[in-house]
Amino acid sequence: MELSFKNSKLAKVLNSERELLRTYGPDNGRRIQRRLQNIADAGTLEELSKLPQTRVHELGGNRDEQISVDVRHPYRLILISDHDETPRKPDGGLDWARITKVQVIEITDTH
């Protein structure tokens, strides 16, 4: 999948091993790197969701249309579709099989 970042500050941290390890610690930094690689290697969001360790799921409420990808408790990568027009199923839900571009908007604890 194509991967982008919400802003240049987040891109700087997530594109630099040194910054990742400094910001999130050695263990979580490496796990975040692995998840970013998983996302980049997947063709679609649906393909990514088939990796059990990622526990990809849609969020609700004030995080509607955001997608959570597990890193290691309590950290989650929060993604949104980065298409000009978000691919949707006939019922209006996100069409994971057609989402090929995502944007990382944050790394957080959603619980």
Helices and strands as residue ranges (DSSP letters): E 2-5, H 8-14, H 17-24, H 26-41, H 45-49, G 52-54, E 57-58, G 61-63, E 67-72, E 75-81, G 96-98, E 101-108
